[in-house]
Amino acid sequence: MPEGAAGVATRTLSFLSFDFGTRRTGVATGNTLLCRAQPLKTLATEGDARFAAIAALIAEWQPDALVVGVPFHPDGAEHENTVRARRFARQLHGRFRLPVHEVDERYTTTEALSCGAADADAAAAAIILDQFLNPPPLRP
């Protein structure tokens, strides 16, 4: 088992992340051992069908927690999709009883497209999870 900073054994945690959209939701997976995410797929379903597909992914991947990208305007202001993504995060927590972490997802789809991703939504979910697993260093 990997050791933490204090020499105490730590458990590797696994995650599923989501780039939420009203029509499509990108999904990625990753863990704290590699601190790297990989795109899985895009769910092109809505409502209960979307949650059924997510339940199947949770059963398959057995994540310790979930990560949801929350969009903001470039200046940091919230908008309609900010509210929708946060609602989706609360629904995930309520349905699956797993911890849900929110990550600022500004420009992740643009970044995925600029990298030539075949599945931009799943690639954006991987970028979101990479940001969660590898946060920028704190400024002094």
C-alpha positions in Angstrom: 0.0 0.0 0.0 1.4 3.5 -0.8 2.6 5.6 2.1 1.4 9.1 2.9 3.5 12.1 3.8 3.8 11.0 7.5 4.8 7.5 6.5 1.4 6.1 7.3 0.0 3.6 4.8 -2.8 5.2 2.6 -5.4 3.5 0.5 -5.6 4.2 -3.2 -8.9 5.9 -4.0 -10.7 5.6 -7.3 -13.1 8.1 -8.9 -15.6 8.5 -11.7 -15.9 12.0 -13.0 -18.7 13.7 -15.1 -18.8 16.5 -17.6 -22.5 17.1 -17.2 -24.6 18.4 -20.1 -28.3 18.5 -20.7 -28.0 16.2 -23.7 -24.7 14.4 -23.1 -22.6 13.6 -20.1 -18.9 12.6 -20.4 -17.5 10.1 -18.0 -13.9 9.4 -17.0 -12.1 7.3 -14.3 -8.9 7.7 -12.4 -7.3 7.0 -9.0 -4.9 8.4 -6.5 -2.2 5.9 -7.3 -1.5 7.2 -10.8 -3.1 10.6 -10.3 -4.2 10.4 -13.9 -7.6 10.2 -15.5 -8.8 8.3 -18.6 -11.9 9.0 -20.6 -14.5 6.2 -20.5 -17.5 7.2 -22.6 -20.3 9.7 -23.2 -23.8 9.0 -22.0 -26.3 10.3 -24.5 -29.3 9.7 -22.2 -31.4 11.9 -19.9 -33.3 11.5 -16.7 -33.7 8.1 -15.2 -32.0 6.4 -18.2 -28.9 8.5 -17.5 -28.9 7.5 -13.8 -29.4 3.8 -14.8 -26.3 4.1 -17.0 -24.4 5.8 -14.2 -25.5 3.0 -11.7 -24.0 0.4 -14.1 -20.7 2.3 -14.3 -20.6 2.6 -10.5 -21.2 -1.1 -10.2 -18.5 -1.8 -12.7 -15.8 0.6 -11.5 -16.6 0.7 -7.7 -15.4 4.3 -7.2 -14.8 5.7 -3.7 -16.1 9.1 -4.8 -17.5 11.1 -7.7 -16.3 14.3 -9.3 -18.6 16.7 -11.2 -17.5 19.6 -13.4 -19.3 22.8 -12.6 -19.2 25.5 -15.3 -18.9 29.2 -14.7 -18.6 32.3 -16.9 -15.0 33.4 -17.6 -15.3 36.0 -14.8 -16.3 33.3 -12.3 -20.0 34.2 -12.3 -22.6 31.5 -12.2 -25.2 30.8 -14.9 -28.0 28.3 -15.7 -25.7 25.4 -16.3 -23.9 26.1 -13.0 -27.2 25.5 -11.2 -27.9 22.4 -13.3 -24.5 20.8 -12.7 -24.8 21.4 -9.0 -28.2 19.8 -9.0 -26.8 16.8 -10.9 -24.1 16.6 -8.2 -26.7 16.6 -5.4 -28.7 13.9 -7.3 -25.7 11.7 -7.6 -25.0 12.0 -3.9 -28.6 11.3 -3.1 -29.0 8.3 -5.4 -25.6 6.6 -4.8 -24.6 7.8 -1.4 -21.0 8.5 -2.5 -19.0 11.6 -1.7 -19.3 14.1 -4.6 -16.7 16.7 -5.3 -17.3 19.7 -7.5 -14.5 21.1 -9.8 -14.5 24.3 -11.8 -14.7 23.1 -15.4 -14.2 26.3 -17.4 -12.8 25.6 -20.8 -12.4 21.8 -20.4 -14.4 21.0 -23.6 -12.4 23.6 -25.5 -9.2 22.0 -24.2 -10.4 18.5 -25.2 -11.3 19.7 -28.7 -8.0 21.5 -29.2 -6.2 18.3 -28.3 -8.2 16.4 -31.0 -10.3 14.3 -28.7 -12.6 11.9 -30.6 -15.0 12.0 -27.7 -14.8 15.6 -26.4 -17.3 15.0 -23.5 -15.4 12.0 -22.1 -12.1 13.8 -22.6 -13.5 16.9 -20.8 -14.5 14.6 -17.9 -10.9 13.3 -17.8 -9.6 16.9 -17.7 -11.9 17.6 -14.8 -10.7 14.6 -12.9 -7.0 15.4 -13.7 -7.7 18.9 -12.2 -9.1 17.3 -9.1 -6.3 14.8 -8.7 -3.6 17.3 -9.4 -4.6 20.7 -8.0 -2.4 23.6 -8.7 0.1 24.5 -5.9 -1.0 27.1 -3.3 0.4 30.5 -3.8 2.4 32.0 -0.8 
